[in-house]
Amino acid sequence: MKKVLHYKTNFLNKSETFIQRLTENHQNYTAAAFCYRKKELAGSIPVFESPKKGFESIKNSAAFHANLPLPFYRKIVSEQKPNIIHAHFGYDAYKMVKIARAENIPLVTSFYGSDVSRLPSELFWEKRYNKLAESGAYFIAASDFMKHQLTELGFPQEKIGTVRFGLHPEEFSFESKKPNQNNIMMVGRLVEKKGFEYAIRAVAQLKNHGFEPDVNIYGDGPLMNGLKQLASDLNLDDQIHFHGFLPNNKISLAHQKHSIILAPSVTASDGDMEGLPNTILEAMASGTVVVATKHAAIPEAIHHKETGFLAKESNINELSGILIQIFQGRFDLEQIRKKARITIEQQYTIKKMVSDTEQIYDRFV
């Protein structure tokens, strides 16, 4: 069987289920991976990790910190003889350019968000991306919005395709009718681009209209203390609860207890943007109504008042206004939930993601 060798420096971080769902579900390719650090979400495929002891460790560590191809990487690629090298995130794909060229192996790159929105403006990366654009066999965008971004960065349009994230819909317990409660959840890293500050401020505005929903926030990150302080300053300590990071199976259970998820993403001050948050897709599959923003690729999945709701970025009044109308019963939420689930079943399945990706591989094998 044909072989694909996946590459990411850290394989994989606990939030990167969107990559694991591909690597664990190949149909026509045998999959393995290589990395500098093997992490908690490595999964069941073979993963080759850079040595951490002895002279080999010193040699590879020096190359890693100099942003040069690791001798260990060359060794693994030479031994494994894959038909395709699939690198994840643009900053890691650049590390594969020389190795793929030397071994004459097609290099496919998947982009996901910050590697398209923020990284290109940093020192040296415009030149590095020019090399990647010239040498790479194909570039996969997670959305049509991101495909346009890559074109704007100078990647050849004919070498870019969209492959959407995928889920196993059957793994998500769908309820078209949620419990008659206004519980709200938020899920994600507590970083600026998630926009949680605006959601908390919107919840504060609801009090003026007689609504005091419970809000549960699942995730860790550098803004944790600041967001807790904001909630306290707004007298929301009794309503807003911070739970830290939870694994996917616990998040799935949380969906059964919430009727709404807030995903108020924004463009961060350093230009960082989302792709399409996986948390939105999981909510749509679970029957949790999505209230999000017109940010990046979110409108490709969320159509306002059809598969969820959209507000302008950073617009507290619009966010609170949508929530008030939902609480007042102005929308047929059952139909919105059903349409959201159908969208997942038709456009965002693992089967489709794997098939679309492997069709790209087949062009070069």
Backbone hydrogen bonds in HBPLUS format (Angstrom, degrees):
<---DONOR---> <-ACCEPTOR-->    atom                        ^
c    i                          cat <-CA-CA->   ^        H-A-AA   ^      H-
h    n   atom  resd res      DA  || num        DHA   H-A  angle D-A-AA Bond
n    s   type  num  typ     dist DA aas  dist angle  dist       angle   num
A0030-THR N   A0002-LYS O   2.71 MM  28  6.14 162.5  1.74 158.7 160.4     1
A0083-ASN N   A0003-LYS O   2.85 MM  80  5.39 149.1  1.94 136.3 145.6     2
A0084-ILE N   A0003-LYS O   3.33 MM  81  6.76 144.1  2.47 149.8 157.0     3
A0004-VAL N   A0030-THR O   2.90 MM  26  6.20 160.3  1.94 157.7 162.3     4
A0032-ALA N   A0004-VAL O   3.19 MM  28  6.64 146.2  2.31 157.6 165.9     5
A0005-LEU N   A0084-ILE O   2.94 MM  79  6.29 166.2  1.96 159.3 162.6     6
A0086-HIS N   A0005-LEU O   2.98 MM  81  6.12 159.9  2.02 135.9 142.3     7
A0006-HIS N   A0032-ALA O   2.83 MM  26  6.20 166.9  1.85 153.7 150.1     8
A0034-PHE N   A0006-HIS O   2.97 MM  28  6.48 148.3  2.07 163.8 172.7     9
A0007-TYR N   A0086-HIS O   2.86 MM  79  6.11 151.7  1.94 145.5 144.8    10
A0088-HIS N   A0007-TYR O   3.03 MM  81  6.31 151.6  2.11 171.4 176.8    11
A0036-TYR N   A0009-THR O   2.94 MM  27  5.00 145.0  2.06 124.2 135.5    12
A0037-ARG N   A0009-THR O   2.94 MM  28  6.29 164.8  1.96 167.0 166.7    13
A0011-PHE N   A0037-ARG O   2.98 MM  26  6.40 157.9  2.03 167.6 172.8    14
A0039-LYS N   A0011-PHE O   2.73 MM  28  5.35 173.1  1.74 119.2 121.7    15
A0041-LEU N   A0012-LEU O   3.19 MM  29  4.88 156.7  2.24 152.5 146.8    16
A0016-GLU N   A0013-ASN O   2.91 MM   3  5.49 167.3  1.93 125.0 129.2    17
A0019-ILE N   A0016-GLU O   3.15 MM   3  5.65 149.4  2.24 109.1 116.8    18
A0020-GLN N   A0016-GLU O   3.30 MM   4  6.70 165.5  2.33 147.7 151.4    19
A0021-ARG N   A0017-THR O   2.92 MM   4  6.01 153.7  1.99 152.9 157.7    20
A0022-LEU N   A0019-ILE O   2.98 MM   3  5.41 141.6  2.13 109.4 120.3    21
A0023-THR N   A0019-ILE O   3.08 MM   4  6.43 166.2  2.10 158.8 160.3    22
A0024-GLU N   A0020-GLN O   2.96 MM   4  5.86 153.7  2.03 152.7 156.9    23
A0025-ASN N   A0022-LEU O   3.09 MM   3  5.44 160.0  2.13 113.8 120.1    24
A0033-ALA N   A0046-PRO O   2.88 MM  13  6.29 145.9  2.00 153.7 163.9    25
A0048-PHE N   A0033-ALA O   2.79 MM  15  6.19 162.0  1.82 145.8 149.3    26
A0035-CYS N   A0048-PHE O   2.92 MM  13  6.33 148.3  2.03 164.3 165.6    27
A0050-SER N   A0035-CYS O   3.04 MM  15  6.38 142.0  2.18 144.3 155.8    28
A0042-ALA N   A0039-LYS O   3.32 MM   3  5.77 143.0  2.47 126.9 123.5    29
A0057-SER N   A0054-GLY O   3.13 MM   3  5.43 125.1  2.45 102.0 114.9    30
A0058-ILE N   A0054-GLY O   3.34 MM   4  6.77 153.5  2.42 145.4 152.1    31
A0059-LYS N   A0055-PHE O   2.93 MM   4  6.19 166.1  1.95 159.3 162.8    32
A0060-ASN N   A0056-GLU O   2.98 MM   4  6.09 164.6  2.00 149.1 153.2    33
A0061-SER N   A0057-SER O   2.86 MM   4  5.88 152.3  1.94 145.0 153.5    34
A0062-ALA N   A0058-ILE O   3.01 MM   4  6.16 157.0  2.07 147.1 152.3    35
A0063-ALA N   A0059-LYS O   3.26 MM   4  6.53 158.3  2.31 141.5 146.8    36
A0064-PHE N   A0060-ASN O   2.88 MM   4  6.05 156.7  1.93 146.6 153.6    37
A0065-HIS N   A0061-SER O   3.02 MM   4  6.23 165.8  2.04 153.7 155.6    38
A0066-ALA N   A0062-ALA O   3.13 MM   4  6.25 129.5  2.40 136.3 149.2    39
A0066-ALA N   A0063-ALA O   3.23 MM   3  5.10 134.3  2.45  92.9 105.5    40
A0068-LEU N   A0063-ALA O   2.87 MM   5  4.98 174.7  1.87 155.0 153.2    41
A0067-ASN N   A0064-PHE O   3.04 MM   3  5.11 157.7  2.09 106.2 111.1    42
A0073-TYR N   A0070-LEU O   2.98 MM   3  5.17 121.8  2.33 101.8 116.1    43
A0074-ARG N   A0070-LEU O   3.20 MM   4  6.63 159.0  2.24 154.9 159.7    44
A0075-LYS N   A0071-PRO O   2.99 MM   4  6.24 157.3  2.04 149.0 155.4    45
A0076-ILE N   A0072-PHE O   2.98 MM   4  6.24 163.5  2.01 153.6 156.7    46
A0077-VAL N   A0073-TYR O   3.00 MM   4  6.18 172.9  2.00 157.9 159.8    47
A0078-SER N   A0074-ARG O   2.95 MM   4  6.03 160.4  1.99 147.4 153.5    48
A0079-GLU N   A0075-LYS O   2.92 MM   4  6.11 154.7  1.99 148.9 155.9    49
A0080-GLN N   A0076-ILE O   2.79 MM   4  5.85 166.5  1.81 157.0 161.0    50
A0081-LYS N   A0077-VAL O   2.99 MM   4  5.75 148.1  2.10 141.0 148.0    51
A0085-ILE N   A0106-PRO O   3.06 MM  21  6.30 170.9  2.07 170.8 171.4    52
A0108-VAL N   A0085-ILE O   2.85 MM  23  6.17 168.4  1.87 167.3 170.8    53
A0087-ALA N   A0108-VAL O   2.83 MM  21  6.23 149.7  1.92 167.1 171.5    54
A0110-SER N   A0087-ALA O   2.96 MM  23  6.40 159.0  2.01 160.9 167.7    55
A0089-PHE N   A0110-SER O   2.76 MM  21  5.67 162.3  1.79 162.9 169.2    56
A0092-ASP N   A0089-PHE O   3.17 MM   3  5.61 135.6  2.37 107.4 118.4    57
A0093-ALA N   A0089-PHE O   3.05 MM   4  6.33 150.4  2.14 148.9 158.2    58
A0094-TYR N   A0090-GLY O   3.19 MM   4  6.39 151.1  2.28 149.8 154.2    59
A0095-LYS N   A0092-ASP O   3.12 MM   3  5.43 132.2  2.36 103.9 115.3    60
A0096-MET N   A0093-ALA O   2.87 MM   3  5.25 153.2  1.94 112.0 121.0    61
A0097-VAL N   A0094-TYR O   3.28 MM   3  5.44 161.5  2.31 107.0 112.3    62
A0100-ALA N   A0096-MET O   2.86 MM   4  5.88 173.3  1.86 164.0 165.9    63
A0101-ARG N   A0097-VAL O   3.05 MM   4  6.17 156.9  2.10 146.4 153.2    64
A0102-ALA N   A0098-LYS O   2.89 MM   4  6.02 159.6  1.93 146.8 152.6    65
A0103-GLU N   A0099-ILE O   2.99 MM   4  6.14 154.8  2.05 151.2 157.4    66
A0104-ASN N   A0100-ALA O   2.89 MM   4  5.72 108.6  2.42 131.6 147.6    67
A0105-ILE N   A0100-ALA O   2.93 MM   5  5.01 162.7  1.96 144.3 149.3    68
A0104-ASN N   A0101-ARG O   3.25 MM   3  4.93 149.4  2.34  93.1 102.1    69
A0137-ALA N   A0107-LEU O   2.84 MM  30  5.23 146.0  1.96 137.4 147.3    70
A0109-THR N   A0138-TYR O   3.01 MM  29  6.43 160.2  2.05 150.4 155.8    71
A0140-ILE N   A0109-THR O   2.67 MM  31  5.97 172.3  1.68 166.2 168.6    72
A0111-PHE N   A0140-ILE O   2.92 MM  29  6.20 164.0  1.95 178.5 174.4    73
A0116-VAL N   A0113-GLY O   2.92 MM   3  5.48 160.3  1.96 116.5 123.1    74
A0117-SER N   A0113-GLY O   2.96 MM   4  6.19 159.6  2.00 153.0 159.8    75
A0118-ARG N   A0114-SER O   3.02 MM   4  5.11 144.5  2.15 121.5 132.4    76
A0119-LEU N   A0114-SER O   3.02 MM   5  6.26 171.3  2.03 167.2 169.9    77
A0121-SER N   A0118-ARG O   3.18 MM   3  6.05 156.0  2.24 126.6 132.3    78
A0122-GLU N   A0119-LEU O   2.89 MM   3  5.43 164.8  1.92 124.9 130.1    79
A0125-TRP N   A0122-GLU O   3.21 MM   3  5.87 154.7  2.28 129.9 137.4    80
A0128-ARG N   A0124-PHE O   3.13 MM   4  6.38 159.6  2.17 148.9 155.3    81
A0129-TYR N   A0125-TRP O   2.86 MM   4  5.88 160.4  1.90 144.5 149.4    82
A0130-ASN N   A0126-GLU O   3.05 MM   4  6.26 142.8  2.20 138.5 148.6    83
A0131-LYS N   A0127-LYS O   3.16 MM   4  6.54 150.5  2.26 146.0 152.7    84
A0132-LEU N   A0128-ARG O   2.98 MM   4  6.32 157.1  2.03 147.2 154.0    85
A0133-ALA N   A0129-TYR O   2.78 MM   4  5.91 161.1  1.82 149.3 154.2    86
A0134-GLU N   A0130-ASN O   3.09 MM   4  6.25 146.1  2.21 138.4 146.8    87
A0135-SER N   A0131-LYS O   2.95 MM   4  6.11 156.1  2.01 150.5 156.8    88
A0136-GLY N   A0132-LEU O   2.80 MM   4  5.47 160.8  1.84 151.8 155.7    89
A0139-PHE N   A0159-LYS O   2.79 MM  20  6.04 154.5  1.85 165.9 173.7    90
A0161-GLY N   A0139-PHE O   3.03 MM  22  6.49 153.9  2.10 161.1 168.4    91
A0141-ALA N   A0161-GLY O   2.82 MM  20  6.07 168.8  1.83 160.9 164.7    92
A0163-VAL N   A0141-ALA O   2.95 MM  22  6.20 161.5  1.98 168.7 173.9    93
A0147-LYS N   A0143-SER O   3.01 MM   4  6.30 146.8  2.13 140.0 149.7    94
A0148-HIS N   A0144-ASP O   3.07 MM   4  6.39 154.1  2.14 148.5 153.6    95
A0149-GLN N   A0145-PHE O   3.11 MM   4  6.47 151.2  2.20 140.7 149.0    96
A0150-LEU N   A0146-MET O   2.92 MM   4  6.23 158.2  1.96 154.4 158.6    97
A0151-THR N   A0147-LYS O   3.09 MM   4  6.36 155.2  2.16 145.7 152.3    98
A0152-GLU N   A0148-HIS O   2.99 MM   4  6.27 155.8  2.05 149.6 156.1    99
A0153-LEU N   A0149-GLN O   3.03 MM   4  6.35 134.5  2.24 140.6 153.3   100
A0153-LEU N   A0150-LEU O   3.08 MM   3  4.97 127.3  2.37  91.9 106.1   101
A0155-PHE N   A0150-LEU O   3.11 MM   5  5.62 161.2  2.14 154.1 148.2   102
A0154-GLY N   A0151-THR O   3.04 MM   3  5.24 158.0  2.09 105.7 112.6   103
A0159-LYS N   A0156-PRO O   2.90 MM   3  5.45 158.6  1.95 117.5 124.7   104
A0160-ILE N   A0157-GLN O   3.24 MM   3  5.38 161.7  2.28 113.8 112.9   105
A0167-LEU N   A0348-TYR O   2.89 MM 181  6.16 144.3  2.02 125.5 130.5   106
A0350-ILE N   A0167-LEU O   2.80 MM 183  4.90 142.2  1.94 129.5 126.6   107
A0171-GLU N   A0168-HIS O   2.86 MM   3  5.56 161.5  1.89 125.8 132.0   108
A0172-PHE N   A0169-PRO O   3.00 MM   3  5.54 165.9  2.02 118.4 122.8   109
A0181-GLN N   A0179-PRO O   2.57 MM   2  5.50 133.0  1.79 115.6  99.1   110
A0259-SER N   A0183-ASN O   3.21 MM  76  5.79 147.3  2.33 135.9 142.7   111
A0260-ILE N   A0183-ASN O   3.33 MM  77  6.53 151.4  2.42 160.4 164.4   112
A0184-ILE N   A0214-ASP O   2.90 MM  30  6.20 173.3  1.90 167.4 169.6   113
A0216-ASN N   A0184-ILE O   2.93 MM  32  6.40 158.1  1.98 153.0 157.3   114
A0185-MET N   A0260-ILE O   2.94 MM  75  6.37 148.8  2.03 145.2 154.9   115
A0262-LEU N   A0185-MET O   2.94 MM  77  6.34 155.9  2.00 163.0 170.9   116
A0186-MET N   A0216-ASN O   2.93 MM  30  6.35 145.1  2.05 156.1 157.3   117
A0218-TYR N   A0186-MET O   2.81 MM  32  6.16 168.1  1.83 159.5 162.2   118
A0188-GLY N   A0218-TYR O   2.98 MM  30  6.48 156.8  2.04 161.9 165.5   119
A0191-VAL N   A0189-ARG O   2.90 MM   2  5.60 129.1  2.16 108.0  92.5   120
A0190-LEU N   A0220-ASP O   2.88 MM  30  5.52 164.5  1.90 120.5 125.4   121
A0223-LEU N   A0190-LEU O   3.04 MM  33  5.29 155.5  2.10 156.0 155.3   122
A0194-LYS N   A0191-VAL O   3.16 MM   3  5.85 154.0  2.23 119.4 126.7   123
A0195-GLY N   A0192-GLU O   2.99 MM   3  5.75 159.4  2.04 124.2 129.9   124
A0266-VAL N   A0193-LYS O   2.84 MM  73  4.89 159.4  1.88 132.6 138.8   125
A0198-TYR N   A0195-GLY O   3.08 MM   3  5.69 129.3  2.35 114.7 124.9   126
A0200-ILE N   A0196-PHE O   2.98 MM   4  6.26 160.9  2.02 155.9 159.8   127
A0201-ARG N   A0197-GLU O   3.06 MM   4  6.35 158.6  2.11 147.1 152.9   128
A0202-ALA N   A0198-TYR O   2.92 MM   4  6.07 146.4  2.04 138.5 148.0   129
A0203-VAL N   A0199-ALA O   2.93 MM   4  6.22 153.7  2.00 149.6 156.2   130
A0204-ALA N   A0200-ILE O   3.10 MM   4  6.40 148.5  2.20 142.9 151.3   131
A0205-GLN N   A0201-ARG O   3.22 MM   4  6.58 143.1  2.36 139.4 148.1   132
A0205-GLN N   A0202-ALA O   3.08 MM   3  5.16 122.9  2.42  95.5 109.6   133
A0206-LEU N   A0203-VAL O   3.09 MM   3  5.23 135.5  2.29  98.9 111.1   134
A0207-LYS N   A0204-ALA O   3.35 MM   3  5.88 148.5  2.46 108.6 115.5   135
A0208-ASN N   A0205-GLN O   3.17 MM   3  5.81 142.5  2.31 114.3 122.0   136
A0209-HIS N   A0206-LEU O   2.86 MM   3  5.34 154.8  1.93 113.9 122.3   137
A0211-PHE N   A0206-LEU O   3.16 MM   5  5.24 167.7  2.17 136.4 132.7   138
A0210-GLY N   A0207-LYS O   3.06 MM   3  5.05 166.3  2.08 108.3 110.3   139
A0215-VAL N   A0239-GLN O   2.83 MM  24  5.88 175.5  1.83 149.9 149.3   140
A0241-HIS N   A0215-VAL O   2.82 MM  26  6.20 159.3  1.87 163.8 171.0   141
A0217-ILE N   A0241-HIS O   2.84 MM  24  6.11 171.1  1.85 170.8 172.3   142
A0243-HIS N   A0217-ILE O   2.91 MM  26  6.06 170.2  1.92 177.1 173.7   143
A0219-GLY N   A0244-GLY O   2.80 MM  25  4.51 124.8  2.11  98.1 105.4   144
A0224-MET N   A0221-GLY O   3.18 MM   3  5.74 165.3  2.21 123.5 124.7   145
A0227-LEU N   A0223-LEU O   2.89 MM   4  6.03 159.4  1.94 163.0 168.4   146
A0228-LYS N   A0224-MET O   2.96 MM   4  6.20 156.5  2.01 153.7 160.8   147
A0229-GLN N   A0225-ASN O   2.96 MM   4  6.17 155.2  2.02 145.4 152.2   148
A0230-LEU N   A0226-GLY O   2.95 MM   4  6.19 152.0  2.03 141.4 149.3   149
A0231-ALA N   A0227-LEU O   2.97 MM   4  6.21 163.7  2.00 149.4 152.8   150
A0232-SER N   A0228-LYS O   3.02 MM   4  6.26 153.8  2.09 144.2 151.5   151
A0233-ASP N   A0229-GLN O   2.81 MM   4  6.05 160.4  1.85 153.2 158.5   152
A0234-LEU N   A0230-LEU O   3.02 MM   4  6.23 140.6  2.17 146.2 156.3   153
A0236-LEU N   A0231-ALA O   2.81 MM   5  5.06 162.1  1.84 158.4 157.8   154
A0235-ASN N   A0232-SER O   2.98 MM   3  5.02 159.2  2.02 110.2 113.0   155
A0239-GLN N   A0236-LEU O   2.91 MM   3  5.18 147.4  2.02 109.5 120.0   156
A0240-ILE N   A0236-LEU O   2.89 MM   4  5.88 169.8  1.90 179.2 175.7   157
A0250-LYS N   A0247-PRO O   3.00 MM   3  5.54 129.0  2.27 112.2 124.8   158
A0251-ILE N   A0247-PRO O   3.10 MM   4  6.44 150.7  2.18 149.2 158.2   159
A0252-SER N   A0248-ASN O   2.90 MM   4  6.17 154.9  1.96 152.6 158.9   160
A0253-LEU N   A0249-ASN O   3.28 MM   4  6.52 149.8  2.37 134.4 141.2   161
A0254-ALA N   A0250-LYS O   2.97 MM   4  6.25 146.6  2.08 140.4 150.2   162
A0255-HIS N   A0251-ILE O   3.05 MM   4  6.41 142.9  2.19 148.5 157.3   163
A0256-GLN N   A0253-LEU O   3.13 MM   3  5.46 134.2  2.35 103.5 114.8   164
A0257-LYS N   A0254-ALA O   2.96 MM   3  5.36 154.2  2.03 111.4 119.6   165
A0258-HIS N   A0255-HIS O   3.27 MM   3  5.26 167.1  2.28 105.4 109.3   166
A0289-VAL N   A0259-SER O   3.09 MM  30  6.20 146.2  2.21 144.2 138.3   167
A0261-ILE N   A0289-VAL O   2.81 MM  28  6.10 157.8  1.86 164.2 163.2   168
A0291-VAL N   A0261-ILE O   2.94 MM  30  6.20 163.7  1.96 171.9 172.6   169
A0263-ALA N   A0291-VAL O   2.86 MM  28  6.13 163.9  1.88 152.0 153.4   170
A0268-ALA N   A0272-ASP O   2.91 MM   4  5.09 164.6  1.94 157.0 156.1   171
A0271-GLY N   A0268-ALA O   2.92 MM   3  5.18 160.9  1.96 116.0 118.8   172
A0297-ALA N   A0275-GLY O   3.37 MM  22  5.90 156.6  2.42 147.0 147.4   173
A0280-ILE N   A0277-PRO O   3.06 MM   3  5.60 143.2  2.20 110.9 119.6   174
A0282-GLU N   A0278-ASN O   2.98 MM   4  6.29 161.3  2.02 157.3 162.5   175
A0283-ALA N   A0279-THR O   3.03 MM   4  6.14 148.5  2.14 136.2 144.5   176
A0284-MET N   A0280-ILE O   2.97 MM   4  6.24 159.8  2.01 151.2 156.3   177
A0285-ALA N   A0281-LEU O   2.99 MM   4  6.24 152.8  2.06 146.3 153.6   178
A0286-SER N   A0282-GLU O   3.08 MM   4  6.19 133.1  2.31 134.8 146.9   179
A0286-SER N   A0283-ALA O   3.03 MM   3  4.99 128.7  2.30  94.9 109.1   180
A0287-GLY N   A0283-ALA O   3.06 MM   4  6.19 117.7  2.47 146.1 160.5   181
A0288-THR N   A0283-ALA O   3.02 MM   5  4.98 161.6  2.05 148.2 145.8   182
A0309-PHE N   A0290-VAL O   2.87 MM  19  6.19 148.3  1.97 154.9 164.8   183
A0292-ALA N   A0309-PHE O   2.88 MM  17  6.10 175.5  1.88 152.5 151.0   184
A0311-ALA N   A0292-ALA O   2.93 MM  19  6.35 144.8  2.06 135.0 144.3   185
A0295-HIS N   A0293-THR O   2.83 MM   2  5.36 134.9  2.03 104.5  90.3   186
A0294-LYS N   A0311-ALA O   2.86 MM  17  6.07 141.2  2.01 161.0 165.2   187
A0298-ILE N   A0295-HIS O   2.99 MM   3  5.77 154.7  2.05 154.2 153.8   188
A0300-GLU N   A0297-ALA O   2.90 MM   3  5.41 154.6  1.96 117.7 126.1   189
A0301-ALA N   A0298-ILE O   3.04 MM   3  5.71 152.6  2.12 120.5 127.1   190
A0302-ILE N   A0298-ILE O   2.91 MM   4  5.98 174.5  1.91 161.6 163.1   191
A0306-GLU N   A0303-HIS O   2.84 MM   3  5.33 158.8  1.89 140.8 140.7   192
A0307-THR N   A0303-HIS O   2.98 MM   4  5.27 158.9  2.03 141.2 147.9   193
A0305-LYS N   A0308-GLY O   2.66 MM   3  5.44 138.7  1.83 157.6 168.5   194
A0315-ASN N   A0312-LYS O   3.26 MM   3  5.50 158.9  2.31 130.6 128.3   195
A0319-LEU N   A0315-ASN O   3.14 MM   4  6.42 163.4  2.17 152.3 157.0   196
A0320-SER N   A0316-ILE O   2.94 MM   4  6.14 172.3  1.95 156.3 158.3   197
A0321-GLY N   A0317-ASN O   2.85 MM   4  5.87 150.2  1.94 139.8 149.1   198
A0322-ILE N   A0318-GLU O   2.98 MM   4  6.17 157.0  2.04 149.6 153.8   199
A0323-LEU N   A0319-LEU O   3.14 MM   4  6.42 165.5  2.17 150.4 154.2   200
A0324-ILE N   A0320-SER O   2.88 MM   4  6.09 158.4  1.93 151.1 157.0   201
A0325-GLN N   A0321-GLY O   3.08 MM   4  6.31 162.3  2.12 146.9 151.0   202
A0326-ILE N   A0322-ILE O   2.96 MM   4  6.24 152.3  2.04 149.6 157.8   203
A0327-PHE N   A0323-LEU O   2.89 MM   4  6.14 164.8  1.91 154.3 157.9   204
A0328-GLN N   A0324-ILE O   2.88 MM   4  6.09 138.3  2.05 143.4 155.7   205
A0330-ARG N   A0325-GLN O   3.11 MM   5  5.59 171.7  2.11 164.0 161.8   206
A0329-GLY N   A0326-ILE O   3.00 MM   3  5.24 158.8  2.05 107.6 113.9   207
A0336-ILE N   A0332-ASP O   3.26 MM   4  6.59 157.4  2.31 147.4 154.1   208
A0337-ARG N   A0333-LEU O   2.88 MM   4  6.05 162.5  1.91 152.4 156.2   209
A0338-LYS N   A0334-GLU O   3.08 MM   4  6.29 159.0  2.12 143.9 149.6   210
A0339-LYS N   A0335-GLN O   2.94 MM   4  6.14 163.1  1.97 151.4 155.7   211
A0340-ALA N   A0336-ILE O   2.99 MM   4  6.15 153.6  2.06 146.8 154.2   212
A0341-ARG N   A0337-ARG O   3.00 MM   4  6.25 159.8  2.04 150.6 155.5   213
A0342-ILE N   A0338-LYS O   2.98 MM   4  6.26 159.6  2.02 150.6 156.0   214
A0343-THR N   A0339-LYS O   3.03 MM   4  6.24 152.8  2.11 143.9 150.8   215
A0344-ILE N   A0340-ALA O   3.17 MM   4  6.54 153.9  2.24 147.6 153.6   216
A0345-GLU N   A0341-ARG O   2.99 MM   4  6.30 165.3  2.01 154.3 158.0   217
A0346-GLN N   A0342-ILE O   2.94 MM   4  6.09 140.2  2.11 147.1 157.1   218
A0347-GLN N   A0343-THR O   2.90 MM   4  5.83 154.6  1.97 150.4 156.7   219
A0348-TYR N   A0344-ILE O   2.94 MM   4  4.69 151.9  2.02 126.7 134.1   220
A0353-MET N   A0349-THR O   3.02 MM   4  6.29 162.9  2.05 149.6 154.8   221
A0354-VAL N   A0350-ILE O   2.84 MM   4  5.98 170.9  1.85 162.2 163.2   222
A0355-SER N   A0351-LYS O   3.02 MM   4  6.09 162.6  2.05 143.5 149.1   223
A0356-ASP N   A0352-LYS O   2.87 MM   4  5.97 167.8  1.88 153.8 157.1   224
A0357-THR N   A0353-MET O   3.01 MM   4  6.13 156.7  2.06 144.1 150.9   225
A0358-GLU N   A0354-VAL O   2.87 MM   4  6.03 165.9  1.89 155.7 159.4   226
A0359-GLN N   A0355-SER O   2.98 MM   4  6.12 145.1  2.10 145.5 154.6   227
A0360-ILE N   A0356-ASP O   3.32 MM   4  6.59 143.1  2.46 136.0 144.4   228
A0360-ILE N   A0357-THR O   3.08 MM   3  5.22 125.3  2.39  97.7 111.4   229
A0361-TYR N   A0357-THR O   3.10 MM   4  6.54 157.7  2.15 148.0 153.7   230
A0362-ASP N   A0358-GLU O   2.95 MM   4  6.14 158.1  2.00 145.3 150.8   231
A0363-ARG N   A0360-ILE O   3.08 MM   3  5.48 147.8  2.19 109.2 118.3   232
A0364-PHE N   A0361-TYR O   2.89 MM   3  5.75 158.9  1.93 126.5 132.1   233
